[in-house]
Amino acid sequence: MRIAIVSDIHGNRTALEAVLADLRQTAPDLIFHGGDLADGGASPVEVLDQIRDLGWQGVVGNTDEMLFQPESLEEFASQSAAPPSLWAAIREMAAATRAVLGEERIAWLRGLPLSQIHGPMALVHASPGSPWRAPAPEASDAELESVYSPLGRPIAIYGHIHRSYIRRVSGMIVANSGSVSLSYDGDRRAAYLLLDESKPSIRRVEYDVDRELKALSSCGLPHADWVAKILQSGGPQMP
C-alpha cells in the first residue's frame, strides 16, 4: 500500500494545487493531512474546503488549535523566548483567519484528532500529546525514541517543523513530512511524504511562488509581507 502525508498547507492554494497534481502521478492508495491547514496564507477558506471535499483524514495542528482554542497560543507564547512582536503577529493573523473561516469550519477543525493510526504508521502533527512541541531533525536518537515510541507503531510521522527528514531509531522509523507551504529548509518547493510499502520518501514539488505572492498581496491578511518573505526565502523570517 502507498500512503501520502500532506502537512502544513497554511492556506497556500497554489502550492496545494501543485501537490495535488503530483499526487495524481504518484497515485497513493490513501492520503492523510498532517494539520496546519488554513492559517498563514492567502486562501484559508479555499484550502480548508478543498481538504474537506477530498475527504482526507488527518490530525489537528497547532495553528488549527489556536483558531478554536486561542488560549493554547497564549500558553505556548508565555513559555517561549521568542520576542513579543512575533506572537503579536501570529495572534493578529489567527484572528483574521478565524473571522474569514466562520464558526462551522472552526467547529470542523475542533473535531480533528491528535493522532491517526493506520497499519504500521502513526501520524501526529508535532508530538503525541501536543500539536505545539516537536523535536528538530538534529534531535538525538534517545529524544526521538522517547517522544514517538509511545505511539506503539514502527513508523512515526509528523509535520510542524517545516523541515523534512527520515531517521531510523532503535528499530523504528521517525520521519518528518516537511511542509506544503512556508518551508524552513532553504528549498522553496512544497514537500510531502510518500510511504510505499513502509518505505518513506520525501517528494519536493515546484509551484508558482510568484502567483502565491500576488494572492498574498491582495488578500488582506495581516502581516502578509512576513509570509511573503518566508515563501521567497524558503526559510524562517521575523515579522
Stockholm file with secondary structure:
# STOCKHOLM 1.0

chainA/1-239         MRIAIVSDIHGNRTALEAVLADLRQTAPDLIFHGGDLADGGASPVEVLDQIRDLGWQGVVGNTDEMLFQPESLEEFASQSAAPPSLWAAIREMAAATRAVLGEERIAWLRGLPLSQIHGPMALVHASPGSPWRAPAPEASDAELESVYSPLGRPIAIYGHIHRSYIRRVSGMIVANSGSVSLSYDGDRRAAYLLLDESKPSIRRVEYDVDRELKALSSCGLPHADWVAKILQSGGPQMP
#=GR chainA/1-239 SS CEEEEECCCTTCHHHHHHHHHHHHHHCCSEEEECSCCSTTSSCHHHHHHHHHHHTCEECCCHHHHHHHCHHHHHHHHHTCCSCHHHHHHHHHHHHHHHHHHHHHHHHHHHTCCSEEEETTEEEESSBTTBSSCCCCTTCCHHHHHHHHGGGCSSEEEECSSSCCEEEEETTEEEEECCCSSSCSSSCCSEEEEEEETTEEEEEEECCCHHHHHHHHHHSCCTTHHHHHHHHHHTSCCCC
#=GC SS_cons         CEEEEECCCTTCHHHHHHHHHHHHHHCCSEEEECSCCSTTSSCHHHHHHHHHHHTCEECCCHHHHHHHCHHHHHHHHHTCCSCHHHHHHHHHHHHHHHHHHHHHHHHHHHTCCSEEEETTEEEESSBTTBSSCCCCTTCCHHHHHHHHGGGCSSEEEECSSSCCEEEEETTEEEEECCCSSSCSSSCCSEEEEEEETTEEEEEEECCCHHHHHHHHHHSCCTTHHHHHHHHHHTSCCCC
//
